[in-house]
Amino acid sequence: MKGILFSIAAGLCITLQGIFNTNMAQELGGWHTTSLVHLVGFTLSLTVFLFVRDGSRQGLKGVRPLYFIGGSFGVIVVFAELTSILLLGPAAAISILLVAQLLGAFTIESLGWFEQKKITIHKHQVVGIAMMVIGVILLKW
């Protein structure tokens, strides 16, 4: 249940983030906005970390170097999302984003990439993804 609640919270925050960033970008520009929101996010994250202090520095040695670039994907996410919302509107942009995210996650999991447990693809899962793609098409066009 806790995982479901965190997923719902993340989904709502991603929606609000995209809309807020798009509104900011109309005044500042896309890259200025992307830089500023990451600075704000880093400041908040560092503040929370200083109070929570979870994890340990020793754990850094066990992290594969590839995974340190994970934060750079956030730069692409913010810029691409605010640009797509400007061009398509929030509902269409975020629905396409969600389907792309699901397809990416499903591919990674089904192939067992990046140390994820490999899953078997079932027909009903493919039908579900196809229905989501059709839903996006119906929503936008």
N, C-alpha and C positions, 0 to 999 in steps of 0.2 A: 504494500500500500504506500509506503514511504517513497518508493521509486516512482510510482504513478503521480503522487503529489509533486515531487520535484520536477517531473516531466511536464506537468501542467503549468507549474510556475515558470519553467524555462520557456515554454511555448508562448505564454502571455508576455513575458519579458522581451522575447525576440520580436514579437509584434510591436510592442510599444517602442522598443529600441529603434526598429526600422522606421517607424513613423516619426519619432522625435528627431532622429538623425537626418531624415529627408527634409523636415522642416528647417533644421539648422543649416543644411547644405544649400537651401535656396537663398540663404543670406550670406553664407561664408564660402561656399564651393565644396565640392566633394572631398578633396584631399585635405583641406584645412579642417573640415568636420571630422574626417577619419582620424587625423592626428590628435585633435582635441578630445574626442570621446575616448580614445585609448589612453590619453594622459589622465583623464578623470577616472577611468576604469582602473588604471594601475594604482592611482592614489587610494581609491577605495579598497582595492584588493590588498595593498600593502598595509593599510590601517587595520583591516580585519585580521590579517595574518599576525600583526604585532600583538594583538589581543588573544588570538586563538592559539597560535604557536603549534599547529599540528605538523606532523612529519618531523624529519630530522635531516640535517645536512649530509649525514652519512648515506642517506638514500639516493643522493645525487649520483653516486658512483655506480648504482645499479641501473640507471636510466640509459637506454640506448640513445646515442647522440642524435639520431634521426628525430626522436620525439621532442627535442628542444625547439624545433621549428614550428611546433603546434600553434604557438601564439601568433606566428606570422599569418596563419590562415585567417585569424580574426580581422586582420587588415583588409584582406580580400572580401571577407564576409560583409563587413560594414560598408565598404565602398560599393560593392556589387549590389547589396540589398537596397541602399539608398538610391542608387541609380535606377534599379529596376522599379522601385516604387514610384519614382518620378515619371518613368516612361509608361508603366502599366497600371498604376494604382495599387493600393495596399493589398486588396483581396487577391487579385491575380498574381501579383509578384510573390506574395508569401505562399500562396498555394503551389506555385511552380517551385519555389524554394523548398517547400516541404517534400514534394514528390522527388526532387533531385536528391535531397538529403536521405530520404528513405531508400531510393535506388542505390545510392552510394553505400549506405550502411548495410543493405541487403547483400550487395556484391562483396563487400569486405568480409562479412560474416560467412557467406556461402563459399568463399574461396579460402577462408581462414587466414587472411592477410593480417599483418601487424599484431601478431600474437593473439588474435581472437579465435575463440573456439569455432571450428568449422561446423556449419549446420547443413542439413540436407534440404534441398529445395523441394517443396511440395506443390502440386498443381493448384491448390486453393490459395497459396501465397502469391503465385503468379497472377491468378485471377484477381486477387485483391489489389495488387499493384496496378494491373490494367484498369480496374475500376477507378482507381484514384486518378490515373492519367486521363481517362475519359471524363471524370468529374471536373478536372482542371479545364479541359477543353470546353465543356458545357458552361462552366463558370465565366470564362473569358469571352467565348465567341458564341 
